[in-house]
Amino acid sequence: MMKSASRHIIWGLFLILLNYPLINQPLSAQTVNVKTQKVSSQAVDRKLSYTGTIKSYRAVALVAEKEGLIESISAAEGKNYNPGDVLIVIDTASAKIAAEQAKFSMDAALNDVYQQETGLQNAVTSYRFDLYNLEISRKDYENEKKLYAQQMSSKTVLETTEKKYRSDLLKAEASGAALTDINIDKYKPYIKANAEKQLKQGTKTENLKMNFRTGYIPLDRAIINFEIARNNYKKALLDLSDAYIKAPFKGTVLKKYDPEEGKFVKRGEVVIDYGNVSKITVETAISQDDISLIKIGSSAEITVDATPGKTYTGKVESIAQSADTANRSFTVRISTDNPQGILKPGYAARVKFEIKLQERTITAPTYSVILSSAGSHVFVVKNNIAHKIEVKTGKNIGQNTIIASGLREGDQLVIRGQAFLKDGDTVSVAPN
């Protein structure tokens, strides 16, 4: 407000000098000499300038996923790395032992699955044999009963045959008790063959698909135990991988937080700032008055004190959808390529937008607008009579001020002599 008032005071002094020739012309007491300009609308370009901070286009804080002593460090600040490159190694000894033990348990569990499947196969074979023997003894018993009824066989032979039949029946029932859910006529072993096929195709043991249930309790229990052992091994491998802090993408080590070999680090402790600086963003705060003029994809001119004389072209990549309540500004990010890595995260930058407005806007020479305690006003002439018009002003553009309301196209705006007018004065309009 103070800057605006000072500007109008300066213009007021300028007006006195500007209007001096008009004031000293011979006039009647009722007439004031003025000069006017026809009001028209025009397409106005807006230039916005803001300061901001350069940041990595993509940046992450790499943290220790486990606690322990640092074994080795290969990360160097400013050096580029590819995805998967090892930067820091933390206490692998205990994790390696745990992984080896878990693998041994998994392999043993898989071998038990194979053994139990062999046991099932043997049980099915034995059951089939028992059923075969049962059928023979049943026929012998039935035949012996007929012979005995015809008095062609002794009671002793009949009892012996019956005893053999009942013994075979009990044996078949016992061997088939564990196979009630097995179709013994169609059963063929398949679990080991399926696993070996997967392994031959390159599947790792911990990734074997073993989602089978046979109905044979010992085998199904062995499969479940294998699944548990497999998951334990996967967890052990994950714990081992946590010992290696790796580059998550192609980028640069921006900062190391003083990690040293032999130093103890806690889980979750930040050890490296890592980012991709081949492309950077400038983060700036745009006022609520200007944010509607900024669009995704809008071009921006970027300058940096650290690289004097150089200008970079960027584009708006993101616009915050809510304002910072502290200053009513919106965070805007502008991205630009940085292939040589000249622009560093943390540099201060200036961002300039040139906005081409589609709507036509009424403007007036800034010196034609009179500022008073009641607000801003101008004078227009109709039929040689000066009329005081209250106006609402916008931003200054060069030597002009945007008139948001109060003036209309075609109005004759007083641009000289207005400092000596009051509403209703008779005027003499000087020729242009």
C-alpha positions as CSV (number, residue, x, y, z in Angstrom):
1,M,0.0,0.0,0.0
2,M,2.9,2.4,0.8
3,K,4.6,1.6,-2.5
4,S,1.4,2.3,-4.3
5,A,0.8,5.6,-2.5
6,S,4.4,6.7,-3.2
7,R,4.0,5.9,-6.9
8,H,0.8,8.1,-7.0
9,I,2.6,11.0,-5.2
10,I,5.3,10.9,-7.8
11,W,2.8,10.8,-10.6
12,G,1.0,13.8,-8.9
13,L,4.1,15.9,-9.0
14,F,4.6,14.8,-12.6
15,L,1.0,15.9,-13.4
16,I,1.6,19.4,-12.1
17,L,4.6,19.8,-14.4
18,L,2.7,18.0,-17.3
19,N,-0.4,20.3,-16.9
20,Y,1.6,23.5,-16.4
21,P,1.1,24.6,-20.1
22,L,-2.7,24.0,-19.8
23,I,-2.9,25.8,-16.5
24,N,-1.3,28.9,-17.9
25,Q,-3.5,29.2,-21.0
26,P,-6.0,32.0,-20.7
27,L,-9.3,30.5,-19.4
28,S,-12.6,31.6,-18.2
29,A,-13.2,30.9,-14.4
30,Q,-15.6,28.2,-15.2
31,T,-13.5,26.2,-17.7
32,V,-10.5,23.9,-17.2
33,N,-8.3,22.9,-20.1
34,V,-7.8,19.1,-20.3
35,K,-6.5,16.5,-22.7
36,T,-8.4,13.2,-23.1
37,Q,-7.8,9.7,-24.5
38,K,-10.4,7.3,-25.7
39,V,-10.6,4.2,-23.5
40,S,-10.2,0.9,-25.2
41,S,-9.5,-2.7,-24.2
42,Q,-6.5,-4.7,-25.2
43,A,-5.0,-8.1,-24.7
44,V,-2.5,-7.8,-21.8
45,D,0.4,-10.1,-21.2
46,R,1.2,-10.6,-17.5
47,K,4.8,-11.2,-16.3
48,L,5.2,-12.9,-13.0
49,S,8.4,-13.3,-11.1
50,Y,9.0,-15.5,-8.0
51,T,11.9,-16.9,-6.2
52,G,12.3,-20.6,-5.4
53,T,14.7,-23.4,-4.5
54,I,16.2,-26.1,-6.7
55,K,15.5,-29.7,-5.7
56,S,16.3,-33.1,-7.1
57,Y,13.7,-34.2,-9.6
58,R,13.5,-37.5,-7.7
59,A,15.1,-37.8,-4.3
60,V,14.9,-40.3,-1.5
61,A,16.5,-40.7,2.0
62,L,18.2,-44.1,2.2
63,V,17.9,-45.6,5.7
64,A,19.4,-48.6,7.4
65,E,16.8,-51.4,7.3
66,K,18.6,-53.3,10.1
67,E,20.9,-52.3,13.0
68,G,24.5,-53.4,13.2
69,L,28.0,-52.4,12.4
70,I,28.8,-51.0,9.0
71,E,31.0,-53.5,7.1
72,S,31.9,-51.6,4.0
73,I,31.1,-48.3,2.2
74,S,31.3,-47.8,-1.5
75,A,29.1,-44.7,-1.8
76,A,30.8,-41.4,-2.7
77,E,29.2,-38.0,-2.7
78,G,28.6,-36.7,-6.2
79,K,29.2,-40.1,-7.9
80,N,26.6,-41.6,-10.2
81,Y,25.2,-45.1,-9.6
82,N,23.0,-47.6,-11.5
83,P,20.0,-49.3,-10.0
84,G,21.1,-52.2,-7.6
85,D,24.6,-50.9,-7.0
86,V,25.6,-51.6,-3.4
87,L,26.4,-48.4,-1.5
88,I,26.7,-49.6,2.1
89,V,26.9,-53.1,3.7
90,I,25.7,-53.6,7.4
91,D,26.5,-56.7,9.5
92,T,26.0,-59.6,7.0
93,A,27.5,-62.4,9.2
94,S,24.6,-63.2,11.4
95,A,22.1,-62.8,8.5
96,K,24.1,-65.2,6.3
97,I,24.2,-67.9,9.0
98,A,20.4,-67.5,9.6
99,A,19.8,-67.8,5.8
100,E,22.0,-70.9,5.5
101,Q,20.1,-72.6,8.4
102,A,16.8,-71.7,6.9
103,K,17.8,-73.1,3.6
104,F,18.9,-76.3,5.2
105,S,15.5,-76.6,6.9
106,M,13.7,-75.9,3.7
107,D,15.6,-78.5,1.7
108,A,15.0,-81.1,4.5
109,A,11.3,-80.3,4.5
110,L,11.2,-80.7,0.7
111,N,13.0,-84.1,1.0
112,D,10.4,-85.1,3.6
113,V,7.6,-84.3,1.1
114,Y,9.3,-86.6,-1.4
115,Q,9.6,-89.4,1.3
116,Q,6.0,-89.0,2.3
117,E,4.9,-89.2,-1.3
118,T,6.9,-92.4,-1.6
119,G,5.2,-93.6,1.6
120,L,1.8,-92.9,0.0
121,Q,2.7,-94.7,-3.1
122,N,3.8,-97.7,-1.0
123,A,0.7,-97.6,1.1
124,V,-1.5,-97.5,-2.1
125,T,0.5,-100.5,-3.5
126,S,0.1,-102.4,-0.2
127,Y,-3.6,-101.6,-0.1
128,R,-4.1,-102.8,-3.6
129,F,-2.3,-106.1,-2.7
130,D,-4.3,-106.5,0.4
131,L,-7.6,-106.0,-1.5
132,Y,-6.4,-108.6,-4.0
133,N,-5.7,-111.1,-1.3
134,L,-9.0,-110.3,0.4
135,E,-10.9,-111.0,-2.8
136,I,-9.1,-114.4,-3.1
137,S,-9.8,-115.4,0.5
138,R,-13.4,-114.3,0.2
139,K,-14.0,-116.5,-2.8
140,D,-12.3,-119.4,-1.1
141,Y,-14.5,-118.9,2.0
142,E,-17.7,-118.7,-0.1
143,N,-16.7,-121.8,-2.0
144,E,-15.8,-123.7,1.2
145,K,-19.2,-122.9,2.7
146,K,-20.9,-124.4,-0.3
147,L,-18.8,-127.6,-0.1
148,Y,-19.4,-127.9,3.6
149,A,-23.2,-127.5,3.0
150,Q,-23.0,-130.4,0.6
151,Q,-20.9,-132.4,3.1
152,M,-18.0,-132.3,0.7
153,S,-15.7,-130.5,3.2
154,S,-14.9,-130.7,6.8
155,K,-15.8,-128.2,9.5
156,T,-12.1,-127.7,10.3
157,V,-11.3,-126.7,6.7
158,L,-14.3,-124.3,6.7
159,E,-13.2,-122.7,10.0
160,T,-9.6,-122.3,8.7
161,T,-10.8,-120.7,5.5
162,E,-13.1,-118.3,7.4
163,K,-10.3,-117.4,9.7
164,K,-8.1,-116.6,6.7
165,Y,-10.8,-114.4,5.1
166,R,-11.5,-112.4,8.3
167,S,-7.8,-111.9,8.8
168,D,-7.4,-110.6,5.3
169,L,-10.5,-108.3,5.8
170,L,-9.0,-106.7,8.9
171,K,-5.7,-106.3,7.2
172,A,-7.3,-104.6,4.2
173,E,-9.4,-102.3,6.4
174,A,-6.3,-101.3,8.4
175,S,-4.2,-100.5,5.3
176,G,-7.0,-98.6,3.7
177,A,-8.0,-96.6,6.8
178,A,-5.5,-93.8,5.9
179,L,-6.5,-93.8,2.2
180,T,-10.2,-93.1,2.4
181,D,-9.8,-89.9,0.4
182,I,-7.5,-91.5,-2.2
183,N,-8.8,-92.9,-5.5
184,I,-6.5,-95.9,-5.4
185,D,-7.6,-97.1,-8.9
186,K,-6.3,-93.8,-10.5
187,Y,-3.6,-92.7,-8.1
188,K,-0.2,-91.9,-9.5
189,P,2.6,-90.0,-7.7
190,Y,2.9,-86.5,-9.1
191,I,4.3,-84.1,-6.5
192,K,8.0,-84.9,-6.8
193,A,7.7,-85.0,-10.6
194,N,5.9,-81.6,-10.6
195,A,8.6,-80.1,-8.3
196,E,11.5,-81.4,-10.4
197,K,9.9,-80.1,-13.5
198,Q,9.7,-76.6,-12.0
199,L,13.3,-76.8,-10.8
200,K,14.4,-77.9,-14.2
201,Q,12.7,-74.8,-15.7
202,G,14.7,-72.5,-13.4
203,T,12.3,-72.1,-10.5
204,K,14.1,-71.7,-7.2
205,T,13.2,-74.0,-4.4
206,E,11.8,-71.2,-2.3
207,N,9.4,-70.3,-5.2
208,L,8.1,-73.9,-5.9
209,K,4.4,-74.1,-6.2
210,M,3.4,-76.7,-3.7
211,N,-0.3,-75.9,-3.2
212,F,-1.4,-79.5,-3.2
213,R,-3.6,-81.4,-0.7
214,T,-3.8,-85.2,-1.3
215,G,-6.0,-86.3,1.6
216,Y,-3.1,-88.4,2.9
217,I,-2.4,-86.9,6.3
218,P,1.4,-87.6,6.6
219,L,2.0,-86.2,3.1
220,D,-0.2,-83.1,3.6
221,R,1.5,-82.4,6.9
222,A,4.9,-82.6,5.1
223,I,3.7,-80.2,2.4
224,I,2.6,-77.7,5.1
225,N,5.9,-78.0,6.9
226,F,7.7,-77.3,3.6
227,E,5.6,-74.2,3.0
228,I,6.5,-72.9,6.5
229,A,10.2,-73.7,6.0
230,R,10.1,-72.0,2.6
231,N,8.5,-68.8,4.1
232,N,11.2,-68.8,6.8
233,Y,13.9,-69.0,4.2
234,K,12.4,-66.1,2.2
235,K,12.3,-64.0,5.4
236,A,15.9,-64.9,6.0
237,L,16.8,-63.8,2.5
238,L,14.9,-60.6,3.0
239,D,16.8,-60.0,6.3
240,L,20.0,-60.6,4.5
241,S,19.1,-58.2,1.7
242,D,18.4,-55.6,4.3
243,A,22.1,-55.6,5.1
244,Y,22.8,-54.2,1.7
245,I,21.8,-50.5,1.0
246,K,21.5,-50.3,-2.8
247,A,20.9,-47.5,-5.3
248,P,17.1,-47.6,-6.0
249,F,17.4,-46.0,-9.4
250,K,20.0,-44.3,-11.7
251,G,21.1,-41.3,-9.8
252,T,23.7,-39.6,-7.6
253,V,24.7,-39.7,-3.9
254,L,23.8,-36.2,-2.8
255,K,24.9,-36.5,0.8
256,K,26.4,-39.0,3.2
257,Y,25.5,-38.7,6.9
258,D,29.1,-39.5,8.1
259,P,28.8,-43.3,7.9
260,E,32.1,-45.0,8.7
261,E,33.2,-48.6,8.6
262,G,32.8,-50.2,12.0
263,K,30.2,-47.5,13.1
264,F,27.0,-48.8,14.7
265,V,23.8,-47.7,13.0
266,K,20.2,-48.1,14.2
267,R,17.4,-49.4,12.1
268,G,15.6,-46.5,10.4
269,E,18.7,-44.2,10.6
270,V,19.2,-42.0,7.5
271,V,22.6,-42.7,6.0
272,I,22.4,-41.3,2.5
273,D,20.5,-38.7,0.5
274,Y,20.1,-40.0,-3.0
275,G,18.6,-38.4,-6.1
276,N,18.4,-38.0,-9.8
277,V,19.9,-34.6,-10.7
278,S,20.0,-35.1,-14.5
279,K,16.6,-33.3,-14.2
280,I,15.7,-30.9,-11.4
281,T,12.7,-29.0,-10.1
282,V,12.4,-25.5,-8.9
283,E,9.9,-25.3,-6.0
284,T,8.3,-21.9,-5.6
285,A,5.3,-20.5,-3.8
286,I,2.7,-18.6,-6.0
287,S,0.3,-16.2,-4.4
288,Q,-3.4,-16.8,-4.4
289,D,-3.8,-13.8,-6.7
290,D,-1.7,-15.3,-9.4
291,I,-2.2,-19.1,-9.1
292,S,-5.2,-19.1,-11.5
293,L,-2.8,-17.9,-14.2
294,I,-0.4,-20.9,-13.8
295,K,-1.3,-24.1,-15.6
296,I,0.3,-27.5,-15.8
297,G,2.7,-27.3,-18.8
298,S,3.1,-23.5,-18.6
299,S,6.6,-22.4,-19.6
300,A,8.9,-20.6,-17.2
301,E,12.3,-18.9,-17.5
302,I,14.7,-20.0,-14.8
303,T,17.8,-18.1,-13.7
304,V,20.3,-18.9,-11.0
305,D,22.9,-16.6,-9.3
306,A,25.4,-19.5,-9.3
307,T,25.3,-19.6,-13.1
308,P,25.3,-15.9,-14.1
309,G,24.3,-15.1,-17.7
310,K,22.6,-18.5,-18.2
311,T,18.9,-19.0,-18.7
312,Y,17.0,-22.3,-18.4
313,T,13.6,-23.1,-19.8
314,G,11.3,-25.2,-17.6
315,K,7.7,-26.4,-17.5
316,V,5.2,-26.5,-14.7
317,E,4.9,-30.1,-13.6
318,S,2.7,-29.9,-10.5
319,I,0.5,-27.4,-8.7
320,A,-0.6,-27.8,-5.1
321,Q,-4.4,-28.1,-4.7
322,S,-4.5,-26.4,-1.3
323,A,-2.8,-23.2,-0.1
324,D,-0.4,-22.8,2.7
325,T,-2.6,-21.2,5.3
326,A,0.4,-19.2,6.7
327,N,0.9,-17.1,3.6
328,R,-2.0,-18.1,1.3
329,S,0.4,-19.4,-1.4
330,F,0.4,-22.5,-3.5
331,T,3.5,-24.7,-4.0
332,V,4.3,-25.0,-7.7
333,R,7.1,-27.2,-9.1
334,I,8.8,-26.4,-12.4
335,S,11.1,-29.1,-14.0
336,T,14.0,-28.7,-16.4
337,D,16.7,-30.9,-17.8
338,N,20.1,-30.7,-16.1
339,P,22.3,-33.2,-18.1
340,Q,25.6,-31.7,-17.0
341,G,24.6,-31.5,-13.3
342,I,25.4,-27.8,-13.2
343,L,22.3,-26.9,-11.2
344,K,22.6,-28.2,-7.7
345,P,19.9,-29.0,-5.2
346,G,19.6,-26.2,-2.7
347,Y,20.5,-23.4,-5.1
348,A,18.2,-20.3,-5.0
349,A,16.5,-19.6,-8.3
350,R,14.3,-17.0,-9.9
351,V,11.3,-18.1,-12.0
352,K,9.6,-15.8,-14.5
353,F,6.3,-16.6,-16.2
354,E,5.0,-14.7,-19.2
355,I,1.2,-15.1,-19.2
356,K,-0.7,-14.4,-22.4
357,L,-4.2,-13.6,-21.3
358,Q,-7.0,-14.5,-23.6
359,E,-9.5,-11.9,-22.2
360,R,-9.2,-8.3,-23.3
361,T,-8.6,-5.9,-20.4
362,I,-9.2,-2.1,-20.0
363,T,-6.1,-0.2,-18.9
364,A,-5.4,3.4,-18.2
365,P,-2.2,5.4,-17.9
366,T,-1.1,5.1,-14.3
367,Y,-0.8,8.9,-14.1
368,S,-4.5,9.4,-15.0
369,V,-5.6,7.6,-11.8
370,I,-5.9,9.8,-8.7
371,L,-5.5,8.1,-5.4
372,S,-7.3,9.5,-2.4
373,S,-8.3,8.4,1.1
374,A,-11.7,7.3,-0.4
375,G,-10.0,5.2,-3.0
376,S,-9.0,5.6,-6.7
377,H,-10.8,7.7,-9.2
378,V,-10.5,9.1,-12.7
379,F,-12.2,11.8,-14.7
380,V,-14.1,11.3,-18.0
381,V,-15.6,13.9,-20.2
382,K,-19.1,13.9,-21.6
383,N,-20.4,17.0,-23.4
384,N,-17.5,19.1,-22.1
385,I,-18.4,18.2,-18.5
386,A,-15.9,16.4,-16.2
387,H,-17.4,13.4,-14.3
388,K,-15.6,11.8,-11.4
389,I,-15.6,8.0,-11.7
390,E,-14.6,5.7,-8.9
391,V,-12.5,2.8,-10.3
392,K,-11.1,-0.4,-9.0
393,T,-7.6,-0.9,-10.1
394,G,-5.5,-4.0,-10.7
395,K,-1.8,-4.6,-11.3
396,N,0.5,-2.1,-13.0
397,I,1.7,-3.1,-16.4
398,G,4.5,-0.8,-17.5
399,Q,3.1,2.7,-17.5
400,N,-0.5,1.5,-17.4
401,T,-2.8,0.2,-14.7
402,I,-5.4,-2.4,-15.2
403,I,-8.9,-1.0,-14.5
404,A,-11.0,-3.8,-13.1
405,S,-14.2,-1.8,-12.9
406,G,-15.5,1.8,-13.4
407,L,-14.4,2.5,-17.0
408,R,-16.0,1.4,-20.3
409,E,-14.7,1.2,-23.8
410,G,-15.3,4.5,-25.6
411,D,-15.1,6.7,-22.5
412,Q,-13.1,9.9,-22.9
413,L,-10.5,9.6,-20.1
414,V,-8.8,12.8,-18.9
415,I,-5.1,12.2,-19.1
416,R,-3.9,15.9,-18.5
417,G,-5.5,18.4,-16.3
418,Q,-7.2,15.9,-14.0
419,A,-5.3,17.1,-10.9
420,F,-7.3,20.4,-11.1
421,L,-10.7,19.0,-11.7
422,K,-13.7,18.3,-9.5
423,D,-16.9,16.6,-10.4
424,G,-19.1,18.6,-12.7
425,D,-16.5,21.1,-13.9
426,T,-16.8,22.5,-17.4
427,V,-13.8,21.6,-19.5
428,S,-12.2,22.5,-22.8
429,V,-10.7,19.5,-24.5
430,A,-7.3,20.2,-26.2
431,P,-6.9,18.7,-29.6
432,N,-4.7,15.5,-29.7
